Amino acid sequence: MVTHVIYGGDYNPEQWTPEVWEEDARLMQEAGVNRVSLGIFAWVKMEPAPGQYDFTWLDQVIDLLHAHGVQVNLATPTASPPPWLIRLHPEILPVTADGVTLWHGSRRHYCPHSRAYREYASRLVTALAEHYQNHPAISLWHIDNEYSCHENGCFCDASVEAFRQWLQKRHGTLENLNKAWGTAFWSQTYTDWQEIQAPKRTPAFINPSQKLDWERFCSDSWIDCFEDQKVILRRTTPNIPITTNFMNFHRSLDYWKLAAAENIVSLDCYPDTSLPDWRVESGMGWDMMRSLGGGRPWLLMEQAPTHVNWRQRNTTKRPGIMRLGSYQALAHGSDGIMFFQWRASVAGAEKFHSAMLPHVGTDSRVWREITSLGGELQKLDEVLSSRVQAETAILFDWENWWALEGQAKVSNDIRLLPQVKAIYTELFQRNISVDFAHPESDLSRYRLVIAPHVYLVSERSAKNIDQYVAQGGTLLMTFFSGIVDDNDHVRAGHMPVPFSNLLGLWIEEFVAYAEAQTNVVEAANGQGYPCELWSDIIRLTGAEVLGHYREDYFAGSPAITRHRYGKGTSYYLGTELARDGLAWLLDQACAEAGVRPVLEAPPGVEVTSRSNGTHTWLFVLNHSDVEAWVKLPAPATDLISGSRVESLMQLGARQVAILRLS
Ligand SMILES: [Zn+2]
């Protein structure tokens, strides 16, 4: 439970002298910083030689910070094993699918299955936790850093052996495994566990079920590494919450599983603010983080004060944009704003990444914006722990993502995130709050559930979605859903087999479009909406038609349908609609479900709300370059300016208001 909005950043005192630490502590106080993340990459400084731990320097830093009112997210520095450890145990280094060893000299150069790595990491974490177990400055454990950020699985011998053990647990017998992987195909049947390999480089397409199990296994392996450390920290410091920093929609790690193992979800978020839709991408990430934590407040662990250094051209956040993005995180349920990093490095691969305290020092725009925001956040304590309530959910499942984007599909241009983003964008622009939900989770609290490309569905999720509609929910499902089971085997028959009743239709044929091929959907409102990529050829068994194709050999056949099912309604979209068409369809579904915007606002003005049962706060963000007038539902008090606002509020370009409604 925090009492002030968390504000600060990653701090790497190991790069600086004690004189600089003093200056840092003073400047942090000046900037309103109340939290830093410490030690993230400090393994060699904490353990300069095997088993020789040195925390004296860290004691000094933490005591100094604490004396200046700064609390600490203490990191376990296990994301970058020191060179001495690699010299002793070169088998720690990860190996790619092509058999190439990835060397040290960078970071995250470890195999999650290396026994030596896991043992050294556990011993260091134990020593660190025991040393700091009673220190009042430690507020949060920050385990490792950005799990699986650069690696896409390790293919070394130890990893292959671990994969076999994982498969034995999942499938029990070789017979089951052969069945699950469909190994009758291409003479792939296994007669001994030792024959099983990681999906290394092969001449042609790898077995898709094998690949899917490998992705599950790799994700589970990182979670195992997290759990190793969590067990130690829980035992030593049962009252200090635990997190590990996520990276938005990061494909190789099942964040639903990992989030369930942590106390607070935290995010590193680096939108490219030179792109017009950066705020949509950010919003999508924020909403995913809130959803991963079951609606609890989350923490923005890292963002850039201005530019990053890892794109080809690293554009600045223009004046006011950092502030706007920060408030957007709060608007979507964060209880804190943190940055990478506090003081700009002068050496190393991130020396040109921006920092709260830039190379040029305090006489700078960046520093002024940082200190100004730090001051403003001190007025917002009352919104802490309040929650965002969404009536709409988008289904999202990592296993589906892996399976959908495997090789050798009818169209390999069906991608999950672009579809999710297209839908999210429309809802975002209407100021409709959105949660993300696992398809097996309780959906009953949502008026509208959107299921984009739910290609892989387990029996449980199929039943769950069916029940949701039968009991009165409104569903919008998009094409190539319900196609395979959780072994990535086709559910043959009247597709989508698990949803055919629910949708009141079946699909006779998939039509993948050539590049640049398009069609038009004649919608029930008389409009023609362009579509591309794909057409399902739909046969109706009860659904009504809301739109049909204008052209091609399937002209006149249904493209968009609606079906009453039980107490609810299901919509189905059998093609990729361009923007206007998707907007129209979402308007139909929202109206049917009774989903309303948080507030009607002019274009470019985002509005969200947070409540705590007693109070409701509206977060109004003017992303546009012109002033906007916003009509409020009731008089309110703006926490930032302190002023009373009557029913009509004027908001300047890129300005923010946080309104406590009367
Ligand atoms: Zn390995």
Residues whose N, C-alpha, C, O or C-beta is under 5 A from the ligand:
A	BS01	ZN	C111 H113 C154 F155 C156 S159
